[in-house]
Amino acid sequence: MHYSPEVSTKLTHLEGGFLLTSLLTNQKEGFNLEASELSQGKAIRKLCLMMLETIVKLFIMQIAYATPEESCPQSCFSPQEIECLEQQIEQLEGKTEKLKNPYTSSDLKRYIWAIARLGGWKGYLSERKPGITTFWMGLQKFAAIMQGWILFRDVFRR
């Protein structure tokens, strides 16, 4: 279905708001904000602000993966995270050509592909594209991998 640009923008904002609400309150796949034991409104607002970095990263990933143009990897990941993801890509790629990461290192999609693989996406471009839940689960796993990678580098340098 095709909508006018004005209606399309409104739908995108509604969809984004729904995804944001879903991420904040979903017990299985989101931050599960409702289960926090914070009782003060100020504390809950601070918690939401801390979550905002991850939420913005998820939206950047979803938009970048859906657009055909190349995006700069530094718009979503730090140089240290990019270095770690490059190491992960070697492990996440399959043996067949269909399971190889098809993107260049100058494209954000290369690293989003790795996050999606960490989130459980099979990696076949012919199948359905990864969604925000897959990116969310992949980012959670990547955060743990990143902590271990930083710890290894710190210990290794001693």
N, C-alpha and C positions, 0 to 999 in steps of 0.2 A: 504494500500500500504506500502511495506517495502522498506526503503532506506538504503544505506550504512551508517555507523556511521558518515563519513565525511559530506555526503549530509544532513543527519538528523540534525547534529549540525548547518550547515549553514541555514537550514530551520527554526530551532529554533531561531537562531539569527535574521533572517528576521522577523519571527512572533513577537518576542520580540520588535524589532524596530518598527514594525507596531503598536503594542499595545501601545508603549510609545508615538509614534506620535499621535495616536488616542486619548490617554488620555490627551495630552497637548493641542490639538486643537479642539476636539469635543465639539460642543456648547451645546449639550443636556446631554451628559454623562461624560464629562471630565472636565479638569480644565479651558477650554476655554481661553487659553493663548492669542489667537489672539484678544480677546476683551479687554485685559488689556490696560490701558491708558498710559502705559510706552512707552516712545519714545527713550530712550537711550538703546543701546545694553547691556551696563553693568548692568543696572537695570533689564532688561529682563533675563539676565543670573543669577542674584541673585534670582529672582523669581523662575526660573527653579530649582535652587539648593534647595530652600525651599520646592518645590514640590517633590523633589527626595526622601525624606524620605517616603512619602506616596506611591510613585510609587514602591520603593523597597519593601515595606511592602506588596503591592498588588501582586507583583511577587512571593515573598516568600509564600504568602497564596495560590496562584494558584498552585505552584509547590508542596507544602506540601500536599495539598488536593488531588493532582493527584497521589502521590506516596503511595505505601502500607506501607512503613516503618513509625514508629513513629518518630516524630520530637519534639525537645524541645520547649515548649511554650515561653520560654524566648528569643528565636531567633527572635520573632516577637512582643511580648508584654512585657511591664514592669510588675513587681509584682503587682503594684497598678491596672493596667488595667486587669490583670488576676483575681484579687479579684472582680473587678466590673463585669467582664464577667461571673464569677461564679454566681453572684446574678441574672444577666440577663438570664442565662440558665434556672433557675427555672421558670422564667416568659415565656420563649420562648418555652419550652417543652409543647407538647400537652398532652391530657389525655390518648391517646392510646399509646401502646408500640411502634408503628411505628413512632410516633412523638417524641420519647424520644431521647436525644443525646446519641448515642451509643459508644462514645469515652471516654477514661479515662482521668483523670486530668493531667496525665504526657504526654499527646499527644497534639500537636499543633492543630490537626484536631478538637478537642473538642471546641476550641475557634473560629476557622474558621467557624465551623458549626453555632455558635451563630451569628457571623458577617453576614453570608449568610442569616440567618433567619431575621436579622434586615434589610437586603437589599431586602427582599421580596421573598426569596426562600421558597417554601412550606415545606421543611424538609423531604420529603420522599426519602429514599435512592434508591428506585426502579425507581425514575424519574431521569431526566437529572441532572447532577451535576451543581452546581452554577458556573457562569462564572465571568470574571473579572469585568463586569459592576455591577453585583449583589454584589460582594465584595466591589466595590467602593461606591455604595449607602449605604451598611451596615456600612462601615467605617465612612462615613459622619454622619450617625445617631448615631453611637457609640461615635464619638467625642463630639457630643452634650450631650449625656447621661453621658459621662465621666466628662464633665465640671460640670454638675448638681450634680453628685455623689461627686466630690471633694468639691464643695461648701457646700453640705449637711454635709459632714464629718467635714469640718472646722467650720461650725456654730454649729454643734452638740457638738463639743468638748469644746466650750466656757462655 
